[in-house]
Amino acid sequence: MVILLPGAQASSASLTVSDTESRDLSAGDAAAAVALACRGLAGGVFKKVDSTLRGQVGAELGAARPAVGRSTGLLAASLTSRG
């Protein structure tokens, strides 16, 4: 596992964790941060979101898909307070 800070380059590890610190950014800036973090990654991407869906979730998922060469994505939100 490799953990990357914002702006770091992806590696060939089997699992890469990247913290984009994008929750409080505008939609455009959040999308750009996620696209940059996904650049060079192959396969699927697990995009963790806040349990209350705070932040620019749609913009970030919209940027992640093409950045890794995917046309579709899946968001499975878990609202733990609802069971």
C-alpha positions as CSV (number, residue, x, y, z in Angstrom):
1,M,0.0,0.0,0.0
2,V,1.2,3.5,-0.8
3,I,-0.4,6.6,0.8
4,L,-0.1,9.8,-1.3
5,L,-0.5,13.4,-0.2
6,P,-2.2,15.9,-2.5
7,G,-0.3,16.4,-5.6
8,A,1.9,13.4,-5.3
9,Q,2.4,11.0,-8.2
10,A,0.8,7.6,-8.3
11,S,3.0,4.5,-8.3
12,S,2.6,0.9,-9.4
13,A,1.4,-0.4,-6.0
14,S,-1.5,-2.7,-5.9
15,L,-3.4,-0.2,-3.7
16,T,-2.9,3.5,-3.6
17,V,-4.6,5.7,-1.0
18,S,-4.7,9.4,-1.8
19,D,-6.1,12.2,0.4
20,T,-7.3,15.0,-1.9
21,E,-8.5,17.2,1.0
22,S,-11.2,18.4,-1.3
23,R,-14.3,18.4,0.9
24,D,-14.3,22.2,1.3
25,L,-13.3,23.1,-2.3
26,S,-15.5,24.4,-5.1
27,A,-16.9,21.8,-7.5
28,G,-14.3,22.6,-10.2
29,D,-11.3,22.6,-7.8
30,A,-12.5,19.3,-6.2
31,A,-12.9,17.7,-9.6
32,A,-9.4,18.8,-10.6
33,A,-7.9,17.5,-7.4
34,V,-9.5,14.1,-7.8
35,A,-8.6,13.9,-11.5
36,L,-5.0,14.6,-10.6
37,A,-5.0,12.0,-7.9
38,C,-6.4,9.4,-10.3
39,R,-4.0,10.1,-13.1
40,G,-1.9,7.1,-13.8
41,L,-4.1,4.7,-11.8
42,A,-5.3,1.5,-13.5
43,G,-8.4,-0.5,-12.7
44,G,-11.1,0.6,-10.3
45,V,-11.1,3.5,-7.9
46,F,-12.7,3.5,-4.4
47,K,-13.7,7.1,-3.7
48,K,-14.5,7.5,0.0
49,V,-17.1,10.1,0.8
50,D,-18.4,11.7,3.9
51,S,-21.3,9.7,5.5
52,T,-23.5,12.8,5.1
53,L,-22.3,13.4,1.6
54,R,-20.7,16.7,2.4
55,G,-18.4,18.1,-0.3
56,Q,-18.5,17.9,-4.1
57,V,-19.4,14.2,-4.4
58,G,-20.9,14.4,-7.9
59,A,-18.1,16.6,-9.3
60,E,-15.4,14.3,-7.8
61,L,-17.0,11.1,-9.1
62,G,-17.5,12.7,-12.5
63,A,-13.8,13.5,-12.6
64,A,-12.6,10.1,-11.3
65,R,-14.3,8.0,-14.0
66,P,-12.7,9.4,-17.1
67,A,-9.4,9.9,-15.2
68,V,-9.1,6.1,-14.9
69,G,-10.7,5.3,-18.2
70,R,-14.2,4.3,-17.0
71,S,-17.5,5.4,-18.4
72,T,-19.6,4.3,-15.4
73,G,-19.2,4.5,-11.6
74,L,-21.1,3.4,-8.5
75,L,-21.8,5.4,-5.3
76,A,-22.8,3.3,-2.4
77,A,-23.4,5.7,0.5
78,S,-23.6,4.3,4.0
79,L,-25.6,6.3,6.5
80,T,-24.7,4.5,9.7
81,S,-27.2,6.5,11.7
82,R,-30.0,4.9,9.6
83,G,-28.8,1.3,10.2
